[in-house]
Amino acid sequence: MSTSFAAESALASPADGTARTVIRSAADVSQLVNRGAAVGSDARIVIAIALGGVFLDAYDLGALAFGVKDIAREFSLTPAATGFVASAITFGAIIGAFLGGYLTDKIGRYRVFMADMFFFVVAAIACGLAPNAWVLGGARFVMGLGVGIDLPVAMAFLAEFSRLNGRGNKAARIAMWCPTWYAAISVSYLLVLALYALLPASHSSWLWRLTLGFGALPALVIIAIRSRYISESPVWAANQGDLRGAAQILKRSYGMDVEVDAAALRDTKAPVHKATWSNYGALLRGVYLRRTVLATVIAVASSFAYNAVAFGLPVIISSFLAQSMLTTILASLALNLCFAFVGGLIAVRAVPKVGAWKLTVLGYAFQLAALIGLAVVGRPAGGAQVALAIGFLAVFLLGQGFGPGSHSMTFASLSYPTSLRGVGVGFNQTLMRASSTVSLFLFPVLSAALGTKVFWIIAFAPLAGLVALLAIRWEPSGYDVDAEDFDAAKRT
C-alpha cells in the first residue's frame, strides 16, 4: 500500500501524560478500526443496534407466514389479491435495496439507518390497523422499502465497526446477521404460538394484526436509544474528507484518544470518495466483476432454495405430518431454532479460522444432499419415512445456517471497500429479493404440479452455488478490502 500508517506512532500529551494517536488520512482511520475497539467502548453496542435492524427485517418478512389464510378470509380475497398482499413487502424490498445502497454511500450510514427505522414503525402500525387489503398491501410495500434500505446500511455498520482478524472479526460480525435472522423468525413463531393459545376463538382474527403490529415495538426501542450510542461509520466519514469527524467517532465509539495531524487538515489534495450512481457500474469492472458474480450467484441461489423450503416449511411439515396448526408451528419453531439458528452460531465462531469460502461450499453440499434425499423419499408413507424427511429438512437448514445463509452477506459486504459497500450490498440485495419473489411465487405453483418432485428443481440452486464457488475461489474473511480505497491499482 502506498500510504504510510501514521497511527502506529503516538504523541505524549503534556497535560496528562497519556498517549494520543495521530491520524493523517482515511487509511489511518481504517487501520485503527481493523485493530479493534478498546475494552468497554460503544462499538459493540453499535453492532447490536445494527443487528436490531436485521431482526426487524426478518421479523417483518416472516410475520405474515401464518396469517395469510385469515387475511384472505377476512377481506374475501381472490388468490391473485392474496398474492398481492403477500408479495408487496418483497417488491418494496427490491426498490429499497437499490435506493438504500446508493444512499448509504451518498449521505452516510447513520442518516439512512435512522430514517429506515421510521419506515418500520409507521408501516407496522398501519398493517395492524389496516381496514382493507389495499391499505395492508400498501403498508407492507412501505415496510419492504424499510427492509430493503436497512440491510445495506446494517452490513456497512457490521463491517466498519469490527476488527479485521481474530475472534469477532468483520466476517464473524457480518455472519451474526444469520442467527439474528433466525432468532427473529423464531420470535414470530413464538408470538403466533402465544397469541394462538391466549386469544379466544371469537377474536382469532386479531392474530395476524397483533403479529404484524408488534414489529413497531423493537423499532421504537432502537429509535429511543439511537442518540446515546449510534454513530456514523468512522471510515465512511474519513473517506468523505472529514478527519475531524472520524476522530470524534473513534473517541466516542472506540474509546481511542485520537487527534488529527494539523498538516492533514490543511491538505486539499487528499482523495475523497463521493458516491455517484456510476458506482453501480464499478461493481461490474476490474477485480470487482468476479466478486460481484460470485456474491450474486451465492445470494440468489441461497435465497431461492431457502425461501422455497423455509418459508414453505409450515406447508411441508403439515403435509408430512398431517397434523394441526399447533403441531406445525411447534415443528417449524424447533427446526429453525435447533438447526438454522445453531448453524448460524457455528458460522460466527468458525469463520475467522475456517473462512467463508469453505463454510459456504460445505453448506451447499449439505443442502444439495438434503434436497436430493427429500426428492427420493417423496411423500412419506410411514413413521420411519416421516422421520427421515424431517431429518433431511434439518440438514438443509443446518447447511443454510453455517453456509450460504450466513456468508451470502459476507461475500456481498466484504467484496467491496467502504466507498462501494453500500451499492455492493444494495445491488446484491436487489437481485436476491427478486429471486425471493420468484421462489415465493413458483414454489406453490411447482409444488401443486410436481408434488415432492419439486425438490429436484430446488436442488439446482445449491448446485449452482457450488459451481460458482469452485470456479471463483475468493475468500473475503481476513482480507483488508477497505485498503483498496487507498490503492487505485487494486480497482483495475
N, C-alpha and C positions, 0 to 999 in steps of 0.2 A: 504494500500500500504506500502511496506517495506521501500521504500526510503523516507527520510525526505525532506521537501521542504525548502531549504535554502534561496530561493529568497524572502521569507517573511521578512527577516532581511536585512536592508540596512546599508551601511557604509558611514560615512560622509567623504567627500573629503576635506583635509586640504587646498587645493588650492583655491577652490571657495565656499566651504560650502554647496554644493549641495549633495543630497543623491544618492548613487550608489547602484545598485542591484548586489549582488554577486551570481553567479551560480556555482554549483559544479557537476552537472550531466545533462544528457539529460532530466530527469524528471523535473528538474527546468525550462529548456527551454520550455517544453511542458506546464507547469503550467503558465508561463508568457504569452504564446500565448493564452491560454484559458481565461486569464483575459482581453485580448483585447489590441489593439494598442492605443498609445497616440493620442490625437486630433491633426490633421494636419500632421500625418505621411504618409508614402508612401504605407502602407498596402492596403488601398482601391484602389489605382491605380494599384497595382499588381493584385488585384481581377478583376479590369476592363480589364486589359490586358489578363488575363486568359479567361475571358468571351468573349473577342475578338476572341480567338481561337475557342470557341464554335460557335460563329457567323459564322466563316468561314466554320466549319464543316457542319452546317445546310444549309448555302447558296449553297455550292458546291454540296451537296446531292440533293437539290431541284431545282437547276438551270436548269436542263435538262427537267423538267416536261412538259414544253410547247414546247420544241424543237425537240422531238423525231420524229415526223412525218416529219418535214422539213429535218432532218438529213437523214432519210430513203429515202426520195425523192431525195436529192442532191447526195447521194452516191449510189443510186439504190440498197438499202439493202433488203435482204430477211428478213422475220420475225425472223429467227434464228440470223442473223447478227445484227439486231436491238436490240434483247435481249442481245447479247454480249456487245454492246456499252452501253446499259442502266445499265447492271448489273456489269460492270467492276469495278466501284467505290466501290460497296459493297464487292466484292471479295478482293479488295485491303484493305478495312477497316477490314475485318476479320483477315488477316495476320498482318496488322499494329497494331491492338489492342493487339494481343497476344505478339508480339515482344515489342510493346511500353510499355506494363505493366511491363515487366521484366526490360527493360532499364530505366524506370522511377525510379525504386527502386535501380537499379545497379549503374548507373552513375549520377543520380540526376535529379531533376525536371527542373532546369534551362537549362542544356545542351540539354535535349530532346526537350523541348519547342522551343528553338531557332532553332534546326535542323529541326523540322517539319514545321516551317514557310516557309523554303525554298522549301519544297515539294509543298506547296500551290502556291507559286509564279511561279515556273517553270512549274508545271502541268497546271495551269490556262492559262498561255500564250500559251503553246503547244496546249491546247484544242481550243483556239480561232483561231489559225493558222493552225489547222490540215488539211493536204491536202487529207486525205483519212480516211476511217473508222478504219484502223489498228492503225494509229497514234493517232486518237481520243480515241480509246479503251485503248491503252497503256497509254496515258496521264491521262485518267480517273482512271486507275488502280493505277498509281503513286499518283494521288490525293487521292484515297482511302487509300493508305498507310499513308498519312499525317493525314487524318481524324481519322483513327484507332489509330495512335500513339498519337494524340493530346488529346483525351478525358481522358485517364488515368492521364496524366500529368496535364491537366486543373482541374480535380476533386481534385487532390492532392494539387494544389495551393489553391483552394477554401476552402478545409478542413483545411489546415495547415497555413493559414493566417487569420483565423477567430476565434472569441471568442467561448467559449463553451455554454454559456447560454445567455438569453436575446435577445432583438431585434438584428437582423443581426448575429445570431449565426451560427454555422457551417452548420446546416441543412438548414437554410434560405439562406445562401450564395450558397450552392450547388443547392438548388431549383431554384436559379436565372438562372441556365442553361436553364430552360424550357422557360420562356418568352423571353430569348435571342434567343433561337432556333426558336420560332415562329416569332419573330421580323425579323430574317434573312430570313425565308420563305416568310414573307410579303414583305421584301425588294426585293426579287427575283421576286415576283408577280408585285410589283410596277415598277421595272425596265423593265420587259417584257411589262407592260402596256404602259410605256413611249415610249419604242422603237417601240411598235406596232403602237402608234399614230404618231411618228415622222418619221419613216423610210418610204420612198416611196415604192410603191408596187414592183418596179423593183429591190429593194435592200432588200426584205423581207428575203432573205437567210442569211443576216447578223445578224438576230435577235438572233439565238442561239449562234453564235460566240461571239457577243458582251456580251451576258449574261454570258457565261462561262468565257470569258477573264476578265470580271470585277472583278472576285474573287481575282485576283492578287493585286488589289489596297489596300484593307484593310490589306492584309498580309504584303505588303511593309510598310504600316504605322506602324504596330506592330513592324516590324524589326527596323524601324527608331528610335523608342522611347525605345527600349529594354534596351540599355545601361544606360539610365537615371534612370529607375525605377525598372526594373525586378531584382529579387534576387533569390538566392537559398532558399529553404524552411529551416528555422532555425531548425525545429525539425528534418528534414532529416539529416542536417549537424551534429547536435549533436549526432544523432543515429550512425553516422559513426565515432564518436570519435573526431570530430572537434569542440570542445567547443569554441575555439577562433573564428572560422568562424561563429558559431552560434551567438556569442556575437556581432560580427560586423554587422551581418544581423539585429539583434534586434535593434541596434543603428540606422542603416540606414533606415530600413523599418518600425520599430515600434516606433522610437523616444524615446527609452529607454536608459538610461545611465547604461550600464551593463559591469561588469568585471568578469573574471574567477578566481576562487579561486586557488591560487598557488599550493596547495596540490592536487587539482583535475588534474592539468596539469601534475603532476608527477605520477599520479595513472595509472599504466599499466594494472590493473586488471578490469578496468571499462568495462562493457559489450558493445560490438559493434555489430550492426545488419547489416551484409553484405548480400546483395541479392544473392540468388542462384536459379537455375531452380527448385530446390526442394521446393521452396516457393509455387509453384502452388499446390503441394501435400498437403501443410499445410492448404490450403483452404478447404480441404475435411476431416480434422481431428478435433477431440475435439469439442469445442464450435463453431468453425467456420463452421462446416459442416451444422448445421441447418441454420445459417445465409446465407451461400452460396446457399443452396437450395432455401430459401425464395427469396433472391435477384435475383437469376436466373429465377425463375418462374415469378416474377413480371416483370423483364426486357423482357423476351421472350413473355409473354402474352401481355404486353403493346406494344411492337414493332410489333407483328403480327397484332393486331387489328388496331393500328394507321396507319401502312403502308397500310393495305388493304383499310381503309376508307379514310385517309387524302391524301395519295399520289394518291389514285383513285378519290379524290374529284372532280377534273375537269370533269372526265368521268361521275361520278354520277350526278353532277349538270346538265351537258349538257343533260343527258338522262331524268332528271326530268323536266327541263325547255324547252328543245328542242330549245335553243336559239343560238346566235352567240358566237364566241370565246370571244368577248369583254364582254358579259354578264357572261360567265363562269369565266373569270379572275376576274371580279369585285365581283361576288358572293363568289368565293373561298377566295379572299382577305378579304372580310367583315367577313366571318365566322371565319377565322384564327385570325383576329385582335380582333373581338368583343367577342369571346368565348374562343379559345385556349390560346391566349395571356393574356386575362383578367384572365382566370383561373390560369395561371402561376403566375401572380401577387398576386392573392389571396393566393396561396400556400406559397409564400415568406413571406407574412405578418402573416399568420395563423400558420405555422408550429412551431414556438417557443412556442406557447401556447397550440395548439391542439395536435401536434405530427404528425409524418409522417404516423404512422400506421393507425390512424383513418381517416386521409385525403385520404389515398390510398384505404381503404375499401369503403369510400363514393364515391370516383371517379369511382371505378369499378362498384359499384351499379348503378350509373348514366349511365355508358356505357352499361351495361347489359340491362337495361330498354330501352335505346335508340335503341340498335340493334334489340331487340325483336319488338319494335314499327316499325322500318323500314321493318322488315320481314313481319309483319302483314299488313302494308299499301301496300307493294308491289310497282308496278309501278303506280304512281299517275294518277288518271283519270280526275281530275278537279282541280280548283284553291284551294279549301279548303284542298284537299289531298296533293297537292304540298306544301302548307304552313306547313302542319303537318309533311311531310317528311323532309323539310328543318329544321323545329324545332327539330326533332329528331337528325339530324346531328349536330345542335348547342349544344344540350345536351351532345352528345357524346364527342365533342371537349372540352366543358367546363369541363366535368368529367376527360378527359385526362389531361387538363391543371392543375387543382388543385390536382389531384390524382396521378395515376401511371406515367404520363408524367414527373412531377416534381420529384417524390420521388423514381422512379426506380434508379436514381443516388444517392439519399440519402442513400438508403439501400446498394447499391454497394460500396459507398465510406466510409460510417461510420460504416460498419460492421467489419472493419479491422483497426488495428493500422498502424502507419506510415511505419513500416517495411514490411507490406503486402499490403498496399493500392494500389500501382501500379499494382501488379499482380492481386489483387482482382478486380479492375475495368477492367483491361485488359481481364481477364477470363470472366467476366460478359459481356463485350462488344463483345468478340469473339462469344459467344453464341447468343447474341442479334442480331449481324449483320447477323449471319447465319439465324436466324428467319426472319430478314428483307428480305433477299434474297429469302427465301421460299415464304413469303407472297407476295412479288412483282411479283414472277413468278406465284403463284397459283391464285391470285385474278382475273387477266384477264381470265384465263382458267375456273375457277369456275363460274365467272360471266357470261361468254358466255354459259356455260352449264346449270346453275341454275337460271339465271336472278336475281331478287331481293331476291330469297330464299337463296342466298349466305350469307345473313346476319345471318341466323340461324347458319351457320358454324362459322362465325366470332365471334358469341356470346359465343362460348366455351372458347375464350381467356380470357375475363374478369371473366367468371365463374371460370376458373382455378386459376386466381389470387385471387379471393375471398376465395376459398377453402384453398389455401396456407397460406393466411394471418390469417384465423381463426384457422388453425392448428398450426402455429408458430407465437406467439404473441411477436414479437421482436420490440422494439421501439429504434431506433438509435438516435433520437433527444435528446440532453441534456446529453447523456451518454459519459463519458470520455473514449473512446475506445483506445486512444493513451497510456493511463496508462497501458494497457495490455502488452506493450513492456517492462515495468519495473516490471511486476509481472508475473513470469513464471507460477504460478498456474492457471492463467486465460486461458492459452493456451491449457490446457489439459482437 
